[in-house]
Amino acid sequence: MQLHQLIDNSQAAFEAANLVYGHGTTNARDEAIWLVLWRLDLPLDIDINEPQYAERELTADEVLSVGTLIEERITTRRPAAYLTQQAWLQGVSFYIDERAIVPRSFIAEALAYGHIDDWLPALPKRVLDLCTGNASLAILSALAYPDAHVDAADIDALALEVAAINVTQHALTARISLHTSDGLAHVPGGYDLVVCNPPYVNQTSMQALPAEYLAEPTLALAGGLDGMDFIRPMMAAMPAVLNDGGALVLEIGFEREHFERAFPNLNPIWLPTSAGDDLVLLLTKDMFNTHPPVLQEPTTTT
C-alpha cells in the first residue's frame, strides 16, 4: 500500500465514523494526514501530493501500526492531540495529555498578531495567564513579550503538572512561575496584562458536548448555568490585580449573549479572531474603573 492510499482509507474511516474535530484539525482529511504522518514518524509539513511521499510503499507493519491508531481514534473518541500527546498553537508545539484541556484558545492569535498591544500604554512587564491549563498561553505570552515575567495559574494541580512539562521544554522556567490558585485568590497581582481562557460552556451546551470534548477535564469547560460561574467573581476581583494602564483579555467562546446579560454595563473591545469577532474581549483597567462590573445572576440558558 502507498502512503496516499493509506491516508485516503483513514479519511474514509473517519468520515464513516462521524467523528467530531476541533482539537487541532477541523475535518477528517486533515486529521487523517496528521495521524498517519505522526505514526510513520514523518514531518507533518511535508507535501503529501509529491510523488516521493504519495507513492511511498509502506511495509505491512507500518500499515498495521497506522490502522491500530486510526481504530483507537474511532473507538475511543479521544482527541487526536491526546493520542499523539502533542498540540500546536500559532506554530508552537506543546505537550498535552488528559490532565489538561487541549490548547486551542483564540487568545493565541491576539498575542501573535499584536491585537492587544494597541490597547496598552507599553509592552507588558508582568503578565498573568489565568486558567493556564498546559501553559500554552503563558508560553506564547513569554514569547510575545520577551521582557515580561509571566505567572501561570490554575486551580487544577494535574493541569499544572502538564504546564510544568511545557515550561521546562520551552526553557522558560526563569520567566514563568506556576501558581495553584482558585481564580485570582492566590496570585501576586500587579499585572500589566491578564489573559484568561476560563471554563465558560453553559449547562445546556455541556449536556450536548460530543465524546471528544467530554474526554477533556470538565473543570476546564463547565461554566455553570449560563457559562459565567467562574467569570463573575473573577471580573469583580480583576481591577485589584491590574496595574494602571493594564488590561484583561478574556475568551468567552460563543457565550457573548450570556456575557452581556451577566455584565450589562460593560462595553468591552472585541478582538478579531479567525472564527469571528465576538469570542475574545478586552477590558482595560480604565474601563473597569469607569464602569465597575454590575453582576446579573443567570436566568436562562438560551
HELIX and SHEET records of a PDB file:
HELIX    1   1 LEU A    3  ALA A   17  1                                  15    
HELIX    2   2 ALA A   28  ARG A   39  1                                  12    
HELIX    3   3 PRO A   51  ALA A   54  1                                   4    
HELIX    4   4 ALA A   60  THR A   76  1                                  17    
HELIX    5   5 ALA A   80  THR A   84  1                                   5    
HELIX    6   6 ILE A  107  TYR A  113  1                                   7    
HELIX    7   7 ASP A  117  TRP A  119  5                                   3    
HELIX    8   8 SER A  136  ALA A  144  1                                   9    
HELIX    9   9 ALA A  157  GLN A  169  1                                  13    
HELIX   10  10 GLN A  203  GLN A  207  1                                   5    
HELIX   11  11 ALA A  211  LEU A  214  1                                   4    
HELIX   12  12 THR A  218  ALA A  220  5                                   3    
HELIX   13  13 ILE A  231  VAL A  241  1                                  11    
HELIX   14  14 ARG A  256  ALA A  262  1                                   7    
HELIX   15  15 LYS A  285  THR A  290  1                                   6    
SHEET    1   A 2 GLN A  86  LEU A  89  0                                        
SHEET    2   A 2 VAL A  92  TYR A  95 -1                                        
SHEET    1   B 7 ILE A 176  THR A 180  0                                        
SHEET    2   B 7 HIS A 149  ASP A 154  1                                        
SHEET    3   B 7 ARG A 126  LEU A 130  1                                        
SHEET    4   B 7 TYR A 191  CYS A 196  1                                        
SHEET    5   B 7 LEU A 242  GLU A 251  1                                        
SHEET    6   B 7 GLY A 276  THR A 284 -1                                        
SHEET    7   B 7 ILE A 269  THR A 273 -1                                        
END                                                                             
